[in-house]
C-alpha cells in the first residue's frame, strides 16, 4: 500500500524479503563495526598529574600511594589504588573533583578547576579521544 504522499507504508505485513535482508545486513554491519572500533578495554597503566597546566607527577596505577599536590588554593589529596586513581580531598568548595570518583580508563580526566590540579589517565589505546562538557 502507499501512503498519502505516494511513499510505502512501514506496516510489518507489507515488508518484503528484500526489506528484511537489508535490515539484517545493516544490523550485522553495525555489530561488526562496534566490535572493531569500540571494544578496546583502554585500561590505563599510568596517570599524569598536572598543576596549572604543567606536569607535576607521573603515577604508576599499580603502585598504591597517596599524593599531596600543592595547588592555587591549597593541597589536593590524590589516591592511587588497585589500578585506579581519584581525588580524595581538595580545598575547592564544590568538590566536583572528589565526586568524579575512580578513574581507570585511558583518556579519563578529573579536574579541580579552582585549585588548578588535574589527573589524566594515560593509555596506548585510550577509550576517549576528547571529552566535552
N, C-alpha and C positions, 0 to 999 in steps of 0.2 A: 504494500500500500504506500501511497505517497502522502506526505504532509500537506499543509495548506500552501506552502511555497514551492512545492514540487520536489522536496527532499524526501529521502527514505526514512520512515519511522524506525526507531530502535526497539521495536517490540520483539521479545525473545522468540516468538513464534515465526517471525519473518526473517530471522538471521539465516544466512546460507552457510554451507560447509566452508566456503572460502572465508567468510567473516570469522568463523571460529578458528581457522588455521592462522589467520593474521593475528588474532588476539593471542593465541598460544605462542606463536613465534616471537611476538613483542614481549610477552612475559618472560620467556626463556632468555631472550637477549638482555632484558633488564636485570635478571638474576645473575647472568654471567658477568655483565659489566660491574655490578655491585660487588661481586666476589673478587674480581680482578683489582678494582681500584679502591675499595673501602675496607677490606678485611684485615689489612696490616695491623698488628697489635699496637705499634707505635710506642711501646713502653720505653721510657727513658732510663738511662743509666746514670746520668749526671744532671745537675741543675746549676744555673748561674744566678748569683745574687747581684743585683745592680743597685747602687746608691747614687742618686742624682744622675742617672743615665750612664754611669761608669761601672765597669766590672769591679766588684768588691771581693767576691769569692766564687770559687767553683767547687761544688759539692758532689761527692760520690753518694748516690742514693742508697747504696747497700752498706754504708757505714753509719750506724746510728749515732746521732750527735745533736747537740743544741748549740745554736749560734746567736750571739747578741750582736745585732747590726746597728751601728750608730746612724741616725738619720737626722733630718732637719728639725724634728720635734722631740727627739729622744731616741731611746733604744727600742728596736723591734726584736722580738724573740722568734727565731725560726727553728723548727724541729725537723730532723730527718729520721725516719723510722720505717723499716720494712719496705724499702724501695719507694717511699713516698716522702713528700715534703709539704710543710704548711706553716703559716704564720700562727703562732700560739698566742702572742700578745703584741700590741703595738700602741703607741701613745695617741693615736687618732681617736676622734670622738665616735665615729660611726661604726668602727670595727668591721668594715666590709672585707678587709684583707683576711681577718680571722675567720669570718663566716664563709669565705671562699672554700675552706676545707682542704682536704688532702689532694695533692696533685701528683700524678704519676705518668700521665701520657705525654709524649713529645708534643711540644707546642703549647701546653697549658701554661697559664700565667696567673699569678696573684700579685696584686699591686696595692701598696699603701700610698696613695697619692699625697696626702698631707705630709707624710714623713719622707716621701721620695725614695722609697725602698720597693724593689720588686724581685720576684723569684720566677724564673722561667725554666721549664724542663727541656733539656736537650735530648735529641734522638736522631739516629740516622734516617729513620722514616717517620717524621712527625705526623701525628694524627691530624693536626690542624696546620694550615699554612698561613692563615690570617684569622683574627677574631675581631668582630665589630661589636660595639656596644651601642 
